[in-house]
Amino acid sequence: MNGRRRWFVLKQGELFWFKNSAVTCVLVPRGVIPVATCLIVKGAEDVLNRKFVFEFSTPQETMYFVADSEKAKKEWINPIGCSIVQHSTDDEIVDYNSGQTTTGLSQYVVQYNTFI
């Protein structure tokens, strides 16, 4: 399976993807996925038989992402999960790990090989 290196930004309930790491606020993304359309985001090493894989499923398709490490994988799964809940209910989200309430997510930029 050939992967293509892509860069992603999770911001305001949308997952933007870019072809290179030169991500700026004026750069037009190659694609946008509304996170509220996501049904599930979870680890998927067993599906692709590869380390650091996670799955992002919408009613239309399932996408697989390969992070550079287990830590990076978790750093994507957790905020995407929070964003799904936040943008599907518009309620505050409680981070059960820290006990703090959040009303928004920061911008995340990371490199992934995308398998679709």
Buried (B, 14 or more C-beta within 10 A) or exposed (E): EEBEEBBBBBBEBBBBBBBEEEBEEEBEBEEEBEBBBBEEBEBBBEBBEBEBBBBBBBEEEEBBBBBEEEEBBBBBBEBBBBBBBBBEEEEEBEEEEEEEEBEEBEEBEBBBBBBE
